[in-house]
Amino acid sequence: MVAVACLPWAWRMLRDVEFWVEDLGLLPYGEAWAYQKEVHQEVVRGKRPPTLLLLEHPRVITLGRKATGENLLFPESWYRENGFELFWVERGGDVTYHGPGQLVGYPIFPVGREVRRFLRQIEEAIVKVAAGYGLEAYPTPGYAGVWVGEDKLCAIGVAVKEGVSFHGFALNVSTDLNDFTVIIPCGLKGKGVTSLEKLLGRKVPMPEVKERVVQAFAEVFGLVPRYREERHEAQV
């Protein structure tokens, strides 16, 4: 495990290498952020293999490295007073929203300097998930994420430190899309957001989507998933 984790190219050269999957359920953003950093350091030090964290967040607005605040439609205090947490974080991209019904995935993988390729692989995995529901989704050159028509289905923003990624993607499953109206999502004016349930016109079980995401990651990255049942508590 140590050799594979410390050499970001090596695990892609091997067959049947594991990646761990942890389902954290509904977890406040601050706790998840702290736990990401803990897992990130374990992967950096070779104490665990590539790891995919799956979870949902209570309502929260996050702003990435490109954000200036201009795509917030209200003062920061307004969000906190109206039931949103708000965090400035180190991921790429501008402002986005997370909330219940949205599947958030944090792939904490060794990527070295191949960040662009890594982003394309995440997009490919999400496109596979959408295709499994009969949806024609696509990435857009120049912007990380996955779209259906003119609406964004999945936002993507990562950070890489010491050759290992963290942060990740946010796939709208049954998200309350009205919550996106309090920001300009990703700073893209005139663009919309959508969800699997809106596109399909029916309920889509979150456990089913999680299973399909894990399978898509296994196929795209050529890794074997291993589910971790125990819950790890992060120190905030």
C-alpha positions in Angstrom: 0.0 0.0 0.0 2.8 2.4 0.8 4.5 2.2 -2.5 1.3 2.6 -4.5 0.1 5.6 -2.5 3.4 7.4 -2.7 3.7 7.0 -6.4 0.8 8.8 -8.0 1.3 7.1 -11.4 1.9 3.6 -10.0 -1.7 2.6 -9.0 -2.9 3.4 -12.5 -0.4 1.0 -13.9 -1.5 -2.0 -11.8 -4.6 -4.2 -12.0 -7.0 -4.9 -9.1 -5.7 -2.1 -6.9 -8.3 -1.1 -4.3 -9.8 2.2 -3.6 -11.8 2.6 -0.4 -15.3 4.0 -0.4 -16.7 5.6 2.8 -20.4 6.6 3.0 -20.6 9.4 5.6 -24.3 10.1 5.2 -25.5 13.6 6.0 -22.5 15.5 7.4 -22.0 19.3 8.2 -19.6 20.9 5.8 -17.0 21.9 8.4 -16.8 18.3 9.8 -16.5 16.9 6.3 -13.8 19.4 5.4 -11.8 18.5 8.5 -12.1 14.8 7.8 -11.0 15.2 4.2 -7.8 16.8 5.4 -7.3 13.9 7.8 -7.8 11.3 5.0 -5.7 13.3 2.6 -2.7 13.1 4.9 -3.2 9.4 5.4 -3.1 8.9 1.6 -0.1 11.2 1.3 1.8 9.2 3.9 0.8 5.9 2.3 -1.3 4.8 5.2 -4.4 4.2 3.1 -5.2 3.6 -0.6 -7.1 6.1 -2.8 -10.3 6.9 -1.1 -13.7 8.1 -2.2 -15.9 9.8 0.4 -19.6 10.0 -0.4 -22.0 12.2 1.5 -24.6 14.9 1.6 -24.4 18.3 3.3 -26.9 20.5 5.0 -27.5 23.7 3.1 -24.1 25.4 2.5 -22.5 27.9 0.2 -18.8 27.3 -0.7 -16.5 29.6 -2.5 -13.4 28.3 -4.3 -10.1 29.9 -5.3 -11.5 31.8 -8.2 -14.2 33.4 -6.1 -14.2 37.1 -5.2 -17.7 37.2 -3.7 -19.2 39.0 -6.7 -21.3 36.0 -7.5 -23.0 36.0 -4.1 -26.3 37.8 -4.5 -26.5 38.8 -0.8 -24.1 39.8 1.9 -22.4 36.9 3.7 -24.4 37.5 6.8 -27.7 37.1 4.9 -26.8 33.5 4.1 -26.1 32.6 7.7 -29.2 34.3 8.8 -31.3 32.3 6.2 -30.1 28.8 7.0 -27.0 28.5 4.9 -23.5 27.9 6.2 -20.8 29.7 4.2 -17.1 28.7 3.7 -14.2 30.0 1.7 -12.2 26.9 0.7 -9.1 25.9 -1.3 -10.8 24.0 -4.2 -10.9 25.3 -7.7 -13.8 27.2 -9.1 -16.1 29.9 -7.9 -19.2 29.7 -5.8 -21.6 26.7 -5.5 -24.3 25.3 -3.3 -24.5 22.0 -1.5 -27.6 20.6 0.2 -29.7 17.5 0.9 -30.5 15.5 -2.1 -27.1 16.3 -3.7 -24.5 13.5 -3.8 -21.2 15.0 -2.9 -18.1 12.9 -3.7 -14.6 13.7 -2.5 -12.1 11.4 -4.4 -8.8 11.6 -2.4 -6.5 10.1 -5.0 -2.8 10.4 -5.8 -2.7 12.5 -9.0 0.7 14.0 -9.1 0.7 16.7 -11.8 -2.0 15.2 -13.9 -4.7 17.4 -12.5 -6.4 18.1 -15.8 -6.5 14.4 -16.7 -8.0 13.7 -13.2 -10.7 16.2 -13.8 -11.6 14.7 -17.2 -11.8 11.2 -15.5 -14.2 12.5 -12.9 -16.3 14.0 -15.7 -16.2 10.7 -17.6 -17.4 8.8 -14.5 -20.4 11.2 -14.1 -21.2 11.0 -17.8 -21.4 7.3 -17.4 -23.8 7.6 -14.5 -26.0 9.9 -16.5 -25.9 7.5 -19.5 -27.1 4.7 -17.2 -30.3 6.7 -16.7 -30.6 7.3 -20.5 -29.4 10.9 -20.3 -27.0 12.4 -22.8 -24.6 14.4 -20.6 -21.3 16.1 -21.5 -18.4 18.1 -20.2 -17.7 21.6 -21.4 -14.2 22.5 -22.5 -12.8 25.2 -20.2 -15.2 24.6 -17.4 -15.1 21.6 -15.0 -18.4 19.9 -14.7 -21.1 17.9 -16.4 -24.1 19.3 -18.3 -27.3 18.2 -19.9 -28.4 20.7 -22.5 -27.8 24.2 -21.1 -28.1 23.1 -17.5 -25.4 21.9 -15.1 -26.0 18.5 -13.6 -22.8 18.1 -11.7 -20.3 20.7 -10.4 -16.6 19.8 -10.0 -13.9 21.6 -8.1 -10.7 20.0 -6.7 -7.6 20.9 -4.9 -4.3 19.1 -5.0 -1.7 19.2 -2.3 1.5 17.1 -2.0 0.3 15.3 -5.2 -3.0 14.1 -3.7 -6.4 15.5 -4.5 -9.3 16.5 -2.3 -12.7 18.2 -2.7 -14.4 16.8 -5.7 -17.9 16.7 -7.3 -21.5 17.6 -6.5 -24.1 15.6 -8.4 -27.7 16.9 -8.2 -30.0 13.9 -7.5 -33.1 15.4 -5.8 -31.6 18.7 -4.8 -33.9 21.7 -4.1 -32.8 23.7 -7.2 -34.4 26.8 -5.8 -31.5 27.1 -3.4 -29.2 27.8 -6.3 -31.1 31.0 -7.0 -29.4 32.8 -4.1 -26.0 32.7 -6.0 -24.7 32.8 -9.5 -23.6 29.1 -9.6 -20.0 28.8 -10.6 -20.1 32.4 -11.8 -21.8 31.4 -15.0 -24.5 33.9 -15.9 -27.4 32.8 -18.0 -26.9 29.1 -17.3 -29.2 26.8 -15.3 -28.9 23.8 -13.0 -30.7 20.6 -13.1 -31.0 17.3 -11.3 -31.6 13.6 -12.1 -35.1 13.8 -10.7 -36.0 16.8 -12.7 -34.6 15.3 -15.9 -36.2 11.9 -15.4 -39.5 13.1 -13.9 -39.4 10.6 -11.1 -37.8 9.8 -7.8 -34.2 8.5 -7.9 -33.0 6.6 -4.8 -29.8 8.0 -3.5 -28.4 4.6 -2.6 -28.8 3.6 -6.2 -27.0 6.6 -7.4 -24.1 6.0 -5.0 -23.7 2.5 -6.2 -23.6 3.7 -9.8 -21.1 6.3 -9.0 -18.8 3.8 -7.3 -19.0 1.5 -10.3 -18.3 4.3 -12.7 -15.2 5.3 -10.7 -14.1 1.7 -10.7 -14.4 1.5 -14.5 -12.8 4.9 -15.3 -9.9 4.6 -12.8 -9.4 0.9 -13.2 -9.6 0.3 -9.5 -11.6 -2.2 -7.3 -13.9 -0.6 -4.7 -13.8 -1.7 -1.1 -16.5 -0.4 1.2 -15.4 0.8 4.6 -18.3 0.4 7.1 -16.8 2.1 10.1 -17.6 5.8 10.7 -14.6 8.0 11.3 -15.1 11.1 13.5 -13.2 14.2 12.4 -12.0 16.7 14.9 -13.2 20.2 14.0 
